[in-house]
Amino acid sequence: MIRVILVDDHAVVRMGFRMLLQAEGSGIEVIGEAADGDELLQLLGALCADVVVMDLSMPGLGGLETLRRLRSRDGAPPVLVLSAHEDAAHPRRALNAGAMGYLSKRSAPETLPEAVRAVASRQRYLDPWTAQNLALSQLQDSASPCDVLSEREFEIFIQLARGRSVGEIAAQLNLSPSTVGTHLYNVKQKLGASNQAELTLLALQWGVIEA
């Protein structure tokens, strides 16, 4: 059996994924669930998983930061990101941060077990929609304007665009407020924004957050 941990902040969503993965004959067992990255990191100390299926947008420790922390752990299981983000920026960032696969939530339900099996075998997996978006962004040289941001700056940019304060982001990412403030300054300089409201408008315009 392939042992899976589900990570999503919506219990109903986790229930649906559990039912899909544990269908008769799937060869997959969900051994644990977490609502955010912090819970996942705690679970991994007690459970032996083959694959982590994780959303990117979660309260507390976000998906990209969780991926970075998993990458620094010896023997961490491979991660399949299952996300509603359909822009090219999020899958590119997730893969760069250490994800083994990326599956859009708009994909057909039967692709989820297929993706889990591929990732459990340490094979890269991208659903056709995501693969096409990434390929087109490269062929058309249409990289997202926020690609100028570093990984940490992108993480902070997303949180700021969602209306979080510097103090909240500092606590979430275990950084000092002054460090977050420095990143905020750099983000605004690179993106040509003068305040947090403009960052939110840019994020909505580029499709990296949802209205």
FENNOR-V466227 format. One record per residue. N is the residue number from 1. RES is the residue in one small letter. PHI is phi in radians with two decimals (none if undefined). BURIAL is # if it has 16 or more other ideal C-beta (glycine too) atoms within 10 Angstrom, else .. Layout:
BEGIN
n-><N:N>
res-><RES:RES>
phi-><PHI:PHI>
burial-><BURIAL:BURIAL>
END
This chain:
BEGIN
n-><1:2:3:4:5:6:7:8:9:10:11:12:13:14:15:16:17:18:19:20:21:22:23:24:25:26:27:28:29:30:31:32:33:34:35:36:37:38:39:40:41:42:43:44:45:46:47:48:49:50:51:52:53:54:55:56:57:58:59:60:61:62:63:64:65:66:67:68:69:70:71:72:73:74:75:76:77:78:79:80:81:82:83:84:85:86:87:88:89:90:91:92:93:94:95:96:97:98:99:100:101:102:103:104:105:106:107:108:109:110:111:112:113:114:115:116:117:118:119:120:121:122:123:124:125:126:127:128:129:130:131:132:133:134:135:136:137:138:139:140:141:142:143:144:145:146:147:148:149:150:151:152:153:154:155:156:157:158:159:160:161:162:163:164:165:166:167:168:169:170:171:172:173:174:175:176:177:178:179:180:181:182:183:184:185:186:187:188:189:190:191:192:193:194:195:196:197:198:199:200:201:202:203:204:205:206:207:208:209:210:211>
res-><m:i:r:v:i:l:v:d:d:h:a:v:v:r:m:g:f:r:m:l:l:q:a:e:g:s:g:i:e:v:i:g:e:a:a:d:g:d:e:l:l:q:l:l:g:a:l:c:a:d:v:v:v:m:d:l:s:m:p:g:l:g:g:l:e:t:l:r:r:l:r:s:r:d:g:a:p:p:v:l:v:l:s:a:h:e:d:a:a:h:p:r:r:a:l:n:a:g:a:m:g:y:l:s:k:r:s:a:p:e:t:l:p:e:a:v:r:a:v:a:s:r:q:r:y:l:d:p:w:t:a:q:n:l:a:l:s:q:l:q:d:s:a:s:p:c:d:v:l:s:e:r:e:f:e:i:f:i:q:l:a:r:g:r:s:v:g:e:i:a:a:q:l:n:l:s:p:s:t:v:g:t:h:l:y:n:v:k:q:k:l:g:a:s:n:q:a:e:l:t:l:l:a:l:q:w:g:v:i:e:a>
phi-><none:-1.53:-1.62:-2.15:-1.96:-1.69:-2.25:-2.80:-1.41:-1.89:-1.08:-1.14:-1.13:-1.08:-1.08:-1.11:-1.14:-1.06:-1.11:-1.12:-1.27:-1.72:-1.05:-0.97:1.46:-1.29:1.30:-2.17:-2.24:-1.50:-1.75:-2.96:-2.36:-2.47:-1.63:-2.80:-1.12:-1.08:-1.10:-1.06:-1.08:-1.22:-1.09:-1.15:-1.33:-2.01:-2.04:-1.87:-1.80:-1.64:-2.56:-1.91:-1.84:-2.39:-1.36:-1.61:-1.62:-2.45:-1.21:1.22:-1.25:-1.26:-1.10:-1.16:-1.17:-1.08:-1.04:-1.11:-1.23:-1.12:-1.07:-1.46:-1.64:-1.22:1.30:-1.17:-1.21:-1.16:-2.04:-1.83:-1.47:-2.11:-2.38:-1.45:-1.21:-2.03:-1.33:-1.41:-1.16:-1.16:-1.09:-1.09:-1.13:-1.11:-1.15:-1.14:-1.42:2.19:-1.15:-1.53:-2.63:-2.48:-2.25:-1.28:-1.18:-1.45:-1.16:-1.06:-0.95:-1.22:-1.36:-1.09:-1.04:-1.05:-1.14:-1.10:-1.10:-1.12:-1.17:-1.07:-1.55:1.11:-1.86:-1.09:-2.41:-2.30:-1.20:-0.97:-1.10:-1.17:-1.04:-1.14:-1.05:-1.13:-1.13:-1.15:-1.11:-1.38:-1.15:-1.60:0.90:-1.90:-1.04:-1.08:-1.00:-1.39:-1.16:-1.24:-1.45:-1.23:-1.02:-1.16:-1.11:-1.10:-1.04:-1.23:-0.99:-1.09:-1.14:-1.11:-1.12:-1.52:1.62:-1.30:-1.46:-1.03:-1.10:-1.13:-1.16:-1.06:-1.16:-1.16:-1.66:1.02:-2.10:-1.37:-1.00:-1.16:-1.15:-1.09:-1.08:-1.13:-1.08:-1.04:-1.04:-1.15:-1.08:-1.10:-1.12:-1.20:-1.72:1.22:-1.83:-1.84:-2.71:-1.19:-1.09:-1.19:-1.09:-1.11:-1.09:-1.13:-1.10:-1.17:-1.08:-1.54:1.36:-1.62:-2.34:-1.79:-1.20>
burial-><.:#:#:#:#:#:#:#:.:.:.:.:.:#:.:.:#:#:.:#:#:.:.:.:.:.:.:#:.:#:.:#:#:#:#:#:#:#:#:#:#:.:#:#:.:.:.:.:#:#:#:#:#:#:#:#:#:#:.:.:#:#:#:#:#:#:#:#:#:#:.:.:.:.:.:#:#:#:#:#:#:#:#:.:#:.:#:#:#:#:#:#:#:#:#:.:#:#:#:#:#:#:#:#:#:.:#:.:.:.:.:#:#:.:#:#:#:#:#:#:.:.:.:.:#:#:#:.:.:#:.:.:#:#:.:.:#:.:.:.:.:.:.:#:.:#:.:.:#:.:.:#:#:#:#:#:#:#:#:#:#:#:.:#:.:#:.:.:#:#:.:#:#:.:#:.:.:.:.:#:.:.:#:#:.:#:#:#:.:.:#:.:#:.:.:#:.:.:#:#:.:#:#:.:.:#:.:#:#:.:.>
END
